[in-house]
């Protein structure tokens, strides 16, 4: 459930000339659509080998996010966009869906309310998110976002020792200015 919280950060690009969070917020607010591929590796503490999946994603501001896993098991997750009036199965997770849609629209207030954000700038930008909220902290230890022009990798470390790493390759991007 919590992994969907950060899936959409693939939608943001940045330069290192200003605060990373501010740049992410400004650029994500301008995104009309973005699509690409992903590979997800999940290391479950009690299993000897990691689980790997891959697929593609597509985000359009009005239609929302489609996250389609193609291998090893085909599965599709749809999160509604700004103009959607339909209710999805994510109603039970309204906190997460509101947070995701807030990030898509450039509203990072919820993210900053729920996490302590540390930024590092080396050859790429990196954000380390540590939960402030006790309920989230019971499940998540840390989330790490990395990228150059786009978010390229998300690493989610859970309190039980499980680690999920999602690597993105953006293949198409449309800015609202275009």
Backbone as ProteinMPNN parsed JSONL, in Angstrom:
{"seq_chain_A": "XXXXXXXXXXXXXXXXXXXXXXXXXXXXXXXXXXXXXXXXXXXXXXXXXXXXXXXXXXXXXXXXXXXXXXXXXXXXXXXXXXXXXXXXXXXXXXXXXXXXXXXXXXXXXXXXXXXXXXXXXXXXXXXXXXXXXXXXXXXXXXXXXXXXXXXXXXXXXXXXXXXXXXXXXXXXXXXXXX", "coords_chain_A": {"N_chain_A": [[0.825, -1.184, 0.0], [1.832, 1.323, 0.898], [3.845, 1.702, -0.952], [2.76, 2.829, -3.225], [2.539, 5.415, -2.593], [4.819, 6.76, -3.38], [5.248, 6.191, -5.995], [4.411, 7.954, -7.981], [6.285, 9.968, -7.922], [8.009, 9.74, -9.944], [7.276, 11.451, -11.805], [8.46, 13.92, -11.705], [10.889, 16.436, -12.441], [14.131, 18.009, -12.112], [16.526, 20.648, -11.524], [19.715, 21.312, -10.075], [20.006, 23.85, -9.042], [18.428, 25.132, -7.169], [16.537, 24.655, -4.139], [15.891, 21.242, -3.813], [13.389, 20.103, -3.146], [11.687, 22.314, -3.579], [12.087, 22.689, -6.332], [11.146, 20.218, -7.312], [8.475, 20.461, -6.61], [7.666, 22.695, -8.15], [8.114, 21.763, -10.795], [6.559, 19.401, -10.922], [4.014, 20.426, -10.81], [3.662, 21.355, -13.352], [3.481, 19.22, -15.046], [1.993, 17.539, -17.683], [1.792, 15.001, -18.824], [3.437, 11.829, -18.49], [5.392, 8.969, -19.236], [6.725, 5.621, -19.109], [9.027, 2.944, -18.313], [9.397, 0.488, -15.68], [11.315, -1.22, -13.173], [10.976, -3.352, -10.509], [12.346, -4.399, -7.508], [12.01, -6.478, -4.819], [13.115, -7.163, -1.714], [12.458, -9.418, 0.569], [12.655, -9.893, 3.955], [12.508, -12.493, 5.095], [12.891, -14.224, 2.99], [15.163, -15.946, 0.798], [15.886, -15.046, -1.78], [15.456, -12.139, -3.871], [12.326, -10.709, -5.04], [11.35, -9.945, -8.291], [9.86, -7.639, -10.482], [8.418, -6.165, -13.446], [7.347, -3.571, -15.716], [5.178, -1.106, -17.166], [4.354, 2.413, -16.918], [1.972, 5.078, -16.967], [1.095, 8.415, -16.86], [-1.37, 10.856, -16.894], [-2.451, 14.075, -16.37], [-5.284, 14.649, -16.195], [-6.513, 12.099, -16.531], [-5.18, 10.409, -14.732], [-3.063, 7.962, -13.067], [-1.691, 5.063, -14.494], [-0.463, 2.032, -13.61], [1.129, -0.595, -14.699], [1.937, -3.836, -14.191], [3.832, -6.193, -15.874], [5.361, -8.489, -15.762], [6.316, -10.729, -13.206], [3.646, -11.475, -12.976], [0.75, -10.381, -14.496], [-0.75, -7.286, -13.846], [-2.804, -4.476, -13.1], [-2.886, -1.206, -11.845], [-4.91, 1.53, -11.158], [-5.015, 4.949, -10.592], [-7.09, 7.655, -9.972], [-7.265, 10.756, -11.863], [-7.144, 14.408, -11.868], [-9.609, 15.267, -13.026], [-11.273, 13.155, -12.686], [-14.264, 11.556, -11.674], [-14.945, 9.212, -10.626], [-15.114, 6.651, -8.13], [-12.598, 4.635, -6.693], [-11.107, 1.485, -5.737], [-9.338, 2.445, -3.969], [-10.478, 3.995, -2.063], [-10.546, 3.064, 0.544], [-8.032, 3.589, 1.312], [-7.751, 6.357, 1.603], [-6.072, 8.358, 2.601], [-3.578, 7.829, 1.404], [-4.244, 7.967, -1.34], [-5.089, 10.656, -1.524], [-2.704, 11.904, -0.871], [-1.033, 11.071, -2.972], [-2.348, 12.218, -5.197], [-2.077, 14.878, -4.441], [0.693, 15.276, -4.667], [0.975, 14.845, -7.41], [-0.312, 17.09, -8.369], [1.411, 19.028, -7.627], [1.397, 19.744, -4.985], [3.137, 19.56, -2.243], [2.727, 19.71, 0.397], [1.397, 17.802, 2.064], [3.256, 15.708, 1.992], [5.47, 16.89, 3.231], [4.294, 17.339, 5.677], [3.992, 14.777, 6.681], [6.501, 13.563, 6.632], [9.952, 13.858, 7.587], [12.216, 15.563, 5.694], [15.279, 15.148, 4.225], [17.732, 16.538, 2.207], [20.191, 15.768, -0.213], [22.852, 16.722, -2.245], [24.748, 15.577, -4.721], [26.367, 14.076, -7.3], [23.934, 13.666, -8.256], [20.532, 14.403, -7.298], [19.163, 13.691, -4.095], [16.687, 12.594, -1.916], [15.907, 11.955, 1.409], [13.439, 10.5, 3.201], [11.897, 10.434, 6.264], [9.494, 9.044, 8.345], [7.217, 11.134, 10.148], [4.796, 10.736, 11.297], [3.387, 8.507, 13.58], [1.877, 6.199, 12.94], [2.596, 5.708, 10.273], [5.337, 5.398, 10.668], [5.377, 3.001, 12.021], [5.37, 1.148, 10.022], [7.055, 2.0, 7.95], [10.487, 2.625, 7.644], [12.224, 4.311, 6.223], [12.3, 6.297, 3.225], [13.89, 6.638, 0.184], [14.61, 8.824, -2.394], [15.959, 9.222, -5.603], [17.61, 10.95, -8.26], [18.362, 12.547, -11.438], [17.66, 14.367, -13.87], [15.067, 13.405, -13.81], [13.107, 11.544, -11.42], [14.798, 8.686, -10.703], [15.107, 6.47, -9.146], [13.542, 4.794, -6.449], [13.744, 3.865, -3.13], [12.384, 1.928, -0.684], [12.405, 1.346, 2.659], [11.298, -0.858, 4.997], [10.062, -1.301, 8.366], [10.182, -3.952, 9.128], [12.358, -4.982, 7.876], [12.133, -5.509, 5.175], [12.884, -4.494, 1.838], [12.155, -2.405, -0.829], [12.937, -1.64, -4.106], [12.572, 0.546, -6.715], [13.19, 1.16, -10.037], [13.242, 3.569, -12.559], [12.645, 4.326, -16.026], [12.125, 6.949, -17.959], [10.255, 7.425, -20.843], [8.668, 9.121, -22.322], [7.582, 12.491, -22.118], [5.506, 15.187, -21.331], [5.184, 18.559, -20.928], [3.12, 21.083, -19.424], [3.647, 23.487, -20.575], [4.223, 22.979, -23.164]], "CA_chain_A": [[0.0, 0.0, 0.0], [2.648, 2.529, 1.019], [4.725, 1.905, -2.102], [2.081, 3.682, -4.185], [2.734, 6.788, -2.151], [5.974, 7.38, -4.035], [5.331, 5.822, -7.397], [4.209, 9.1, -8.843], [7.394, 10.918, -7.919], [8.678, 9.623, -11.23], [6.74, 12.489, -12.661], [9.065, 15.213, -11.453], [12.266, 16.653, -12.855], [14.714, 19.092, -11.333], [17.923, 21.023, -11.664], [20.269, 21.431, -8.731], [20.303, 25.238, -8.737], [17.599, 25.605, -6.057], [16.12, 23.582, -3.249], [15.365, 20.105, -4.55], [11.953, 19.99, -2.882], [11.016, 23.409, -4.287], [12.138, 22.393, -7.763], [10.224, 19.116, -7.566], [7.123, 21.0, -6.496], [7.408, 23.547, -9.311], [8.059, 20.973, -12.024], [5.439, 18.462, -10.907], [2.795, 21.19, -11.071], [3.596, 21.629, -14.786], [3.465, 17.982, -15.819], [0.742, 17.143, -18.326], [1.836, 13.542, -18.91], [4.743, 11.179, -18.494], [5.274, 7.514, -19.298], [7.994, 4.922, -19.163], [9.074, 1.575, -17.803], [9.935, 0.35, -14.333], [11.696, -2.53, -12.644], [10.832, -3.334, -9.055], [12.965, -5.513, -6.797], [11.57, -6.486, -3.422], [13.857, -8.094, -0.867], [11.679, -9.727, 1.761], [13.633, -10.329, 4.96], [12.447, -13.93, 5.389], [13.126, -15.001, 1.778], [16.574, -15.894, 0.414], [16.08, -14.345, -3.05], [14.517, -11.032, -4.074], [11.263, -10.833, -6.029], [11.526, -8.9, -9.29], [8.766, -7.447, -11.428], [8.625, -5.022, -14.325], [6.185, -3.169, -16.495], [5.22, 0.285, -17.605], [3.45, 3.337, -16.255], [1.537, 6.216, -17.766], [0.362, 9.403, -16.07], [-1.948, 12.027, -17.553], [-3.02, 14.875, -15.278], [-6.738, 14.489, -16.081], [-6.927, 10.7, -16.425], [-4.56, 9.774, -13.578], [-1.898, 7.095, -13.209], [-1.867, 3.633, -14.761], [0.751, 1.315, -13.236], [0.86, -1.941, -15.195], [2.978, -4.843, -14.029], [3.744, -7.144, -16.973], [6.076, -9.723, -15.428], [5.938, -12.093, -13.579], [2.187, -11.596, -12.997], [0.152, -9.176, -15.063], [-1.633, -6.601, -12.913], [-2.924, -3.054, -13.403], [-3.379, -0.318, -10.798], [-5.319, 2.824, -11.707], [-5.309, 6.011, -9.633], [-7.793, 8.689, -10.735], [-6.63, 12.062, -12.032], [-7.835, 15.591, -11.355], [-10.98, 15.424, -13.511], [-12.014, 11.917, -12.463], [-15.347, 11.608, -10.696], [-15.246, 7.851, -10.197], [-14.47, 6.149, -6.922], [-11.86, 3.412, -6.941], [-10.903, 0.674, -4.547], [-8.415, 3.13, -3.083], [-11.205, 4.76, -1.059], [-10.145, 2.594, 1.861], [-6.71, 4.152, 1.571], [-7.929, 7.731, 1.146], [-4.89, 9.143, 2.948], [-2.552, 7.618, 0.382], [-4.692, 8.487, -2.629], [-5.038, 12.119, -1.446], [-1.301, 12.289, -0.889], [-0.547, 10.868, -4.338], [-2.917, 13.254, -6.06], [-1.472, 16.143, -4.048], [2.029, 15.348, -5.265], [0.794, 15.0, -8.854], [-0.719, 18.459, -8.67], [2.45, 19.944, -7.173], [1.171, 20.077, -3.58], [3.992, 18.715, -1.415], [2.433, 20.006, 1.804], [1.129, 16.553, 2.786], [4.513, 14.971, 2.111], [6.268, 17.567, 4.253], [3.608, 17.157, 6.961], [4.107, 13.392, 7.135], [7.877, 13.085, 6.625], [11.107, 14.738, 7.681], [12.895, 15.429, 4.407], [16.67, 15.596, 4.149], [18.181, 16.505, 0.822], [21.621, 15.707, -0.462], [23.17, 17.012, -3.636], [26.076, 15.12, -5.113], [26.273, 14.053, -8.754], [22.5, 13.626, -8.487], [19.831, 14.795, -6.082], [18.691, 12.582, -3.276], [15.845, 12.968, -0.79], [15.683, 10.911, 2.401], [12.199, 10.791, 3.906], [11.703, 9.678, 7.502], [8.131, 9.336, 8.801], [6.919, 11.863, 11.376], [3.569, 10.135, 11.786], [3.643, 7.245, 14.271], [1.265, 5.094, 12.201], [3.453, 5.43, 9.122], [6.624, 4.927, 11.198], [5.227, 1.598, 12.413], [5.558, 0.314, 8.834], [8.147, 2.502, 7.118], [11.664, 3.187, 8.306], [12.772, 5.399, 5.411], [12.128, 6.269, 1.78], [14.957, 7.383, -0.483], [14.331, 9.174, -3.782], [17.177, 9.67, -6.278], [17.453, 11.251, -9.666], [19.106, 13.64, -12.052], [16.591, 15.174, -14.461], [13.833, 12.788, -13.347], [13.294, 10.551, -10.368], [15.28, 7.476, -11.348], [15.037, 5.323, -8.246], [12.9, 4.922, -5.144], [14.041, 2.742, -2.243], [11.515, 1.96, 0.486], [12.869, 0.433, 3.706], [10.24, -1.067, 5.978], [10.548, -1.601, 9.717], [10.388, -5.396, 9.266], [13.566, -5.356, 7.149], [11.877, -5.612, 3.738], [13.348, -3.348, 1.055], [11.638, -2.356, -2.191], [13.662, -0.678, -4.941], [11.926, 0.729, -8.01], [14.027, 1.92, -10.958], [12.406, 4.096, -13.632], [13.171, 4.887, -17.266], [11.091, 7.774, -18.579], [10.37, 7.362, -22.297], [7.93, 10.239, -22.921], [7.259, 13.512, -21.122], [4.876, 16.379, -21.895], [5.021, 19.632, -19.959], [1.964, 21.923, -19.759], [4.145, 24.616, -21.365], [4.468, 22.547, -24.547]], "C_chain_A": [[0.874, 1.253, 0.0], [3.536, 2.754, -0.189], [4.087, 2.807, -3.143], [2.221, 5.153, -3.843], [3.815, 7.487, -2.958], [6.114, 7.038, -5.497], [5.283, 7.041, -8.295], [5.334, 10.116, -8.795], [8.239, 10.795, -9.175], [8.29, 10.749, -12.166], [7.463, 13.812, -12.55], [10.498, 15.273, -11.958], [12.8, 17.871, -12.124], [16.09, 19.459, -11.85], [18.429, 21.297, -10.262], [20.546, 22.875, -8.318], [19.486, 25.793, -7.581], [17.254, 24.412, -5.183], [15.465, 22.468, -4.052], [13.856, 19.995, -4.364], [11.181, 21.083, -3.611], [10.987, 23.169, -5.789], [11.179, 21.265, -8.123], [8.784, 19.611, -7.554], [6.766, 21.833, -7.725], [7.232, 22.726, -10.584], [6.879, 20.013, -12.042], [4.122, 19.166, -11.188], [2.598, 21.444, -12.563], [3.441, 20.374, -15.636], [2.073, 17.699, -16.37], [0.675, 15.625, -18.432], [3.278, 13.059, -18.914], [4.498, 9.673, -18.553], [6.657, 6.9, -19.399], [7.872, 3.506, -18.647], [9.633, 1.584, -16.386], [10.38, -1.084, -14.102], [11.646, -2.412, -11.132], [11.454, -4.595, -8.474], [12.573, -5.399, -5.337], [12.326, -7.582, -2.686], [13.058, -8.255, 0.416], [12.611, -10.414, 2.748], [13.645, -11.839, 5.176], [12.676, -14.812, 4.164], [14.578, -14.867, 1.334], [16.843, -15.092, -0.861], [15.067, -13.212, -3.193], [13.447, -11.389, -5.116], [11.4, -9.662, -6.993], [10.307, -8.848, -10.199], [9.103, -6.252, -12.311], [7.358, -4.732, -15.107], [6.32, -1.748, -16.97], [4.168, 1.098, -16.86], [3.107, 4.463, -17.215], [0.74, 7.139, -16.861], [-0.096, 10.527, -16.976], [-2.703, 12.786, -16.475], [-4.521, 14.645, -15.118], [-7.169, 13.04, -15.858], [-6.342, 9.979, -15.218], [-3.381, 8.893, -13.954], [-2.336, 5.668, -13.502], [-0.512, 2.987, -14.539], [0.501, -0.138, -13.608], [2.084, -2.837, -15.036], [2.771, -5.886, -15.123], [4.371, -8.49, -16.639], [6.42, -9.714, -13.952], [4.428, -12.315, -13.636], [1.611, -10.282, -13.506], [-0.875, -8.599, -14.089], [-1.655, -5.119, -13.273], [-3.52, -2.315, -12.22], [-3.72, 1.008, -11.453], [-5.637, 3.765, -10.559], [-5.946, 7.15, -10.411], [-7.024, 10.001, -10.788], [-7.505, 13.178, -11.513], [-9.289, 15.677, -11.791], [-11.831, 14.186, -13.279], [-13.081, 12.105, -11.394], [-15.687, 10.219, -10.182], [-14.505, 7.517, -8.92], [-13.77, 4.848, -7.265], [-11.738, 2.638, -5.648], [-9.952, 1.343, -3.578], [-9.128, 3.973, -2.034], [-10.807, 4.344, 0.349], [-8.779, 3.131, 2.253], [-6.717, 5.627, 1.183], [-6.74, 8.62, 1.491], [-3.854, 9.043, 1.844], [-2.997, 8.198, -0.952], [-4.695, 10.015, -2.641], [-3.602, 12.617, -1.519], [-0.726, 12.17, -2.293], [-1.069, 11.965, -5.256], [-2.377, 14.637, -5.707], [-0.101, 16.332, -4.657], [1.915, 15.557, -6.767], [0.432, 16.429, -9.231], [0.302, 19.492, -8.196], [2.291, 20.37, -5.73], [1.971, 19.12, -2.702], [3.732, 18.919, 0.072], [2.197, 18.725, 2.61], [2.397, 15.74, 2.997], [5.377, 15.573, 3.205], [5.624, 17.459, 5.631], [3.854, 15.771, 7.545], [5.544, 12.89, 7.28], [8.861, 14.208, 6.915], [11.901, 14.502, 6.406], [14.295, 15.999, 4.514], [17.083, 15.499, 2.696], [19.693, 16.509, 0.755], [21.833, 15.974, -1.939], [24.612, 16.595, -3.889], [26.1, 15.19, -6.629], [24.807, 14.008, -9.186], [21.814, 14.14, -7.228], [19.318, 13.545, -5.38], [17.86, 13.162, -2.13], [15.685, 11.762, 0.119], [14.469, 11.318, 3.217], [12.065, 9.853, 5.098], [10.327, 10.038, 8.046], [8.093, 10.129, 10.1], [5.735, 11.202, 12.082], [3.847, 8.752, 12.367], [3.066, 6.044, 13.514], [2.097, 4.71, 10.981], [4.779, 4.85, 9.591], [6.553, 3.486, 11.686], [5.501, 0.654, 11.25], [6.768, 0.708, 7.998], [9.28, 3.048, 7.965], [12.143, 4.424, 7.559], [12.4, 5.193, 3.951], [13.215, 7.15, 1.189], [14.574, 7.581, -1.944], [15.615, 9.699, -4.396], [16.871, 9.995, -7.725], [18.428, 12.293, -10.149], [18.061, 14.587, -12.636], [15.21, 14.69, -14.025], [14.14, 11.907, -12.145], [13.65, 9.244, -11.057], [15.143, 6.248, -10.463], [14.357, 5.703, -6.939], [13.258, 3.675, -4.35], [13.218, 2.917, -0.975], [12.013, 0.907, 1.468], [11.787, 0.353, 4.771], [10.841, -1.451, 7.322], [10.802, -3.089, 9.926], [11.613, -5.897, 8.503], [13.366, -5.523, 5.652], [12.334, -4.329, 3.044], [12.794, -3.472, -0.359], [12.393, -1.272, -2.941], [12.983, -0.648, -6.308], [12.817, 1.638, -8.85], [13.174, 2.301, -12.166], [13.227, 4.514, -14.84], [12.015, 5.633, -17.922], [11.313, 7.755, -20.082], [9.633, 8.494, -23.004], [7.487, 11.192, -21.822], [6.644, 14.708, -21.837], [4.631, 17.36, -20.766], [3.805, 20.467, -20.367], [2.368, 23.138, -20.579], [4.283, 24.265, -22.84], [3.199, 22.512, -25.357]], "O_chain_A": [[0.668, 2.149, -0.819], [3.949, 3.886, -0.439], [4.8, 3.489, -3.879], [2.044, 6.024, -4.694], [3.728, 8.692, -3.194], [7.01, 7.546, -6.171], [6.038, 7.138, -9.263], [5.324, 11.06, -9.585], [9.088, 11.645, -9.443], [8.923, 10.958, -13.202], [7.103, 14.757, -13.252], [11.228, 14.283, -11.907], [12.035, 18.669, -11.583], [16.739, 18.667, -12.533], [17.629, 21.497, -9.348], [21.254, 23.104, -7.338], [19.832, 26.851, -7.054], [17.65, 23.284, -5.476], [14.585, 22.722, -4.875], [13.126, 19.812, -5.337], [10.133, 20.813, -4.199], [9.974, 23.419, -6.443], [10.475, 21.347, -9.13], [7.976, 19.219, -8.396], [5.676, 21.686, -8.278], [6.309, 22.968, -11.361], [6.256, 19.832, -13.088], [3.206, 18.564, -11.748], [1.479, 21.721, -12.996], [3.281, 20.479, -16.852], [1.099, 17.629, -15.621], [-0.367, 15.026, -18.166], [4.201, 13.783, -19.289], [3.525, 9.167, -17.994], [7.632, 7.574, -19.733], [6.781, 2.943, -18.555], [10.257, 2.552, -15.951], [9.897, -2.022, -14.736], [12.207, -1.483, -10.551], [11.137, -5.71, -8.888], [12.776, -4.365, -4.701], [12.194, -8.766, -2.994], [12.992, -7.345, 1.242], [13.274, -11.396, 2.413], [14.709, -12.409, 5.419], [12.659, -16.036, 4.287], [15.169, -13.796, 1.473], [17.922, -14.517, -1.006], [13.947, -13.312, -2.693], [13.652, -12.261, -5.961], [11.55, -8.517, -6.565], [9.79, -9.879, -10.628], [9.959, -5.433, -11.973], [6.429, -5.539, -15.152], [7.426, -1.24, -17.156], [3.235, 0.56, -16.264], [3.853, 4.758, -18.149], [-0.183, 6.7, -16.174], [0.695, 11.085, -17.736], [-3.506, 12.202, -15.748], [-4.987, 14.462, -13.993], [-8.089, 12.781, -15.083], [-6.947, 9.027, -14.724], [-2.778, 9.053, -15.015], [-3.231, 5.132, -12.849], [0.47, 3.34, -15.193], [-0.244, -0.839, -12.924], [3.121, -2.621, -15.663], [1.667, -6.405, -15.287], [3.957, -9.518, -17.174], [6.82, -8.65, -13.479], [3.975, -13.257, -14.285], [1.946, -9.208, -13.007], [-1.742, -9.307, -13.578], [-0.641, -4.567, -13.701], [-4.53, -2.737, -11.656], [-2.922, 1.554, -12.215], [-6.418, 3.436, -9.667], [-5.392, 7.577, -11.424], [-6.242, 10.321, -9.893], [-8.485, 12.939, -10.807], [-10.133, 16.116, -11.01], [-13.005, 14.174, -13.647], [-12.845, 12.722, -10.355], [-16.615, 10.06, -9.389], [-13.416, 8.028, -8.66], [-14.289, 4.045, -8.042], [-12.204, 3.078, -4.597], [-9.772, 0.853, -2.463], [-8.475, 4.601, -1.201], [-10.74, 5.181, 1.248], [-8.425, 3.119, 3.431], [-5.798, 6.098, 0.513], [-6.432, 9.547, 0.743], [-3.313, 10.055, 1.398], [-2.208, 8.856, -1.63], [-4.343, 10.619, -3.654], [-3.32, 13.633, -2.155], [-0.016, 13.063, -2.755], [-0.303, 12.567, -6.008], [-2.235, 15.483, -6.59], [0.234, 17.424, -5.114], [2.661, 16.347, -7.344], [0.824, 16.918, -10.291], [0.084, 20.694, -8.346], [2.989, 21.28, -5.284], [1.535, 17.998, -2.445], [4.44, 18.362, 0.91], [2.731, 18.576, 3.709], [2.59, 15.149, 4.059], [5.953, 14.847, 4.016], [6.322, 17.484, 6.645], [3.917, 15.609, 8.764], [5.785, 11.902, 7.974], [8.637, 15.359, 6.542], [12.222, 13.36, 6.076], [14.484, 17.169, 4.848], [16.817, 14.498, 2.03], [20.376, 17.157, 1.547], [21.07, 15.499, -2.78], [25.556, 17.173, -3.351], [25.877, 16.26, -7.196], [24.484, 14.279, -10.343], [22.463, 14.293, -6.193], [19.08, 12.504, -5.992], [18.283, 14.104, -1.461], [15.365, 10.668, -0.346], [14.473, 12.371, 3.854], [12.114, 8.631, 4.952], [10.018, 11.22, 8.196], [8.837, 9.84, 11.037], [5.69, 11.125, 13.31], [4.476, 7.919, 11.714], [3.698, 4.989, 13.454], [2.279, 3.527, 10.693], [5.294, 3.912, 8.983], [7.583, 2.814, 11.755], [5.829, -0.513, 11.463], [7.428, -0.147, 7.408], [9.062, 3.835, 8.887], [12.432, 5.455, 8.166], [12.208, 4.065, 3.498], [13.433, 8.274, 1.642], [14.254, 6.622, -2.645], [16.296, 10.528, -3.792], [15.988, 9.396, -8.34], [19.214, 12.848, -9.38], [17.625, 15.516, -11.957], [14.287, 15.492, -13.888], [15.296, 11.569, -11.889], [12.895, 8.751, -11.895], [15.072, 5.122, -10.956], [14.571, 6.788, -6.398], [13.096, 2.557, -4.838], [13.337, 3.925, -0.278], [12.041, -0.282, 1.15], [11.406, 1.36, 5.368], [11.994, -1.876, 7.399], [11.567, -3.457, 10.817], [11.882, -7.098, 8.481], [14.346, -5.667, 4.921], [12.195, -3.23, 3.582], [12.942, -4.508, -1.006], [12.485, -0.133, -2.484], [12.838, -1.677, -6.97], [13.157, 2.745, -8.433], [12.47, 1.462, -12.728], [14.353, 4.994, -14.708], [11.05, 5.023, -18.382], [12.415, 8.033, -20.555], [9.933, 8.801, -24.158], [7.073, 10.771, -20.742], [7.189, 15.191, -22.829], [3.965, 17.046, -19.779], [3.494, 20.546, -21.556], [1.518, 23.76, -21.216], [4.444, 25.153, -23.677], [3.23, 22.171, -26.539]]}, "name": "protein", "num_of_chains": 1, "seq": "XXXXXXXXXXXXXXXXXXXXXXXXXXXXXXXXXXXXXXXXXXXXXXXXXXXXXXXXXXXXXXXXXXXXXXXXXXXXXXXXXXXXXXXXXXXXXXXXXXXXXXXXXXXXXXXXXXXXXXXXXXXXXXXXXXXXXXXXXXXXXXXXXXXXXXXXXXXXXXXXXXXXXXXXXXXXXXXXXX"}
